[in-house]
Amino acid sequence: MSPVGQTPAPMREDFAEILRLVRPGARVLDVGCGEGALLDLLVRHRNADARGLEISPEGVSACLARGLAVMQGDADRDLREFPTGAFDYVILSQTLQAVRDPRAVLSEMLRIGQRAIVSLPNFGHWRVRLDLLAHGRMPVTGALPEPWWSTPNIHLCTLADFIALAEDLGLTIEACAAFALGRPARPIKPSRGWENWRAEAALFLLRRQDAHS
Amino acid sequence: MSEGDTPHIDDAPGSGEGPGGGVMTFERQAPLRLDGGGTISDLRIAYQTQGQLNAARSNAILICHPLTLDQFAAQPHPLTGRRPWWSTLVGPGLPIDPERHFIICSNVVGGCMGTTGPSSINPATGEPFGLAFPFITIADMVRAQAMLIERLGIETLFAVVGGSMGGMQVLQWAASYPKRLFAAVCIAAAARHSAQNIALHEVGRQAIMADPDWRGGAYGAAGVRPEKGLAVARMAAHITYLSETALTRKFGRGLQRDGLSWGFDADFQVESYLRHQGASFVDRFDANSYLYITRAMDYFDLGAEREGGLASAFAGARDVRFCLASFTSDWLYPTPESRAIVRALNLAGARTSFIEIESDKGHDAFLLDEPVLRSALAGFLTSAAQSRGLA
């Protein structure tokens, strides 16, 4: 379940940043873990107690073949099956925009995890804005490669939109990094307006305000 | 087989102690104490093994068999001559591999393939127990298996694997003896019997008990067998193992002969198939065993009477690695049953994997060639073996 994962280069930047953020030995749930590429990295490089949630049987089967612990399930429906505080980190990589109820999913992630790591394409990126302004058509970019009628990305948002949702849910943004295609992650202060123009995709480390650090 | 000649392991090849299995007998001083309050003394457990136990005694896999199967998961059946019932998953080059694992499969308590059951001779009367046999539970079956495993000198099983009722035993193992297994594989099962499961079993039991040859369970002494009742029970149960799609694909409305008979013969192929299933079943299964084992399944509810429900049943199993699988077209133990187990295991903090496999073959899919099941199980067991230091 990696709807925009067609371009490997930015995904790798995404993963490198996630590895940097996760502390060794942590309990991690990767929501939409696909064939387990990130889980595998977390186990090998962070000695994480890593579990995956994946919607496709093919992905689950591939994860099992790699020796990863994975459960078949759906972010929208099955996060409620996990106990509160079961994980140190719950990761949702390039998937929030594809779920039915992003607000509920984010809220559930921070119920079952102390922290959440969320990466998402930024619909506020200048190229997207320019595309829409100049052509009046839904943008098709590297981070958003599908036309509107076939894209799984049904809840697109900008950095500013996401920050507003996090605030609304009472979440603290502990770190944020921006990506442009193929380039390493760049730590940013997401509240700065120009980052909403510059970042093609962004990754957030979020914490419940009541959670201890 | 002739009338009254209930299948018994003593007549079967492969019996006798030694490599490959046989019958383990337990002394009178150490009876099997049952959940229902009864005991079984002079317990006999018929079992089969394949492969070699390694020096560290760490490569043993226990296979738990489903309701109407037996210890011949990896060997041809001595009565029917049919291929091993789990030949899709057990064998050289397969996920459960005698080249790597020491594979054990024993007939459950209450069964009719050599382990003590209602067709065994009651020493008090010299006749088969019949309804004098004590009531048994899934936990009793597992308790007996644990006795066998201990007798075989195995402290910790590498894995316990089972489908359907075998899967229930796997869950019971994790609840009863969490320190004595490293990994658990539960396929197409449930942590408790639903109203529908109980209802379907009750139809089968009533069919057996309605057969005049059942004789209140004492048919063994009378030298008869309730074949008609047992066959009907099997026919009804067999439908629940399939799916509508599978039945339609296999038979549709196909006829046995050209045209209808305008009678009650088996006009339709599906009727003929079911009749054959029923008729062949009575040659290898005992009616009273069917009553007792279906009852044990109906009584199964792993989360009952525990504060905290099913999750607390697994409280000691935090270090066990679990793999659960269900099939999309299984309406006997549908996916939500497996999900309930996964939820409980997550609550207990156990390392759990779960896969729902796309199949239109119904409950029986766990016995059939399902490549996704095979590769998932292979991946799970291989990685567990690495963690256990076996690979």
Interface residues (C-beta under 8 A of the other chain):
Chain A: D49 R51 P57 V60 S61 C63 L64 A65 R66 G67 L68 A69 V70 M71 Q72 G73 D78 E81 F82 P83 A86
Chain B: R321 C323 R339 V342 R343 N346 L347 G349 R351 T352 S353 F354 I355 E356 I357 E358 V372 S375 A376 A378 G379 F380 T382 S383 A384 Q386
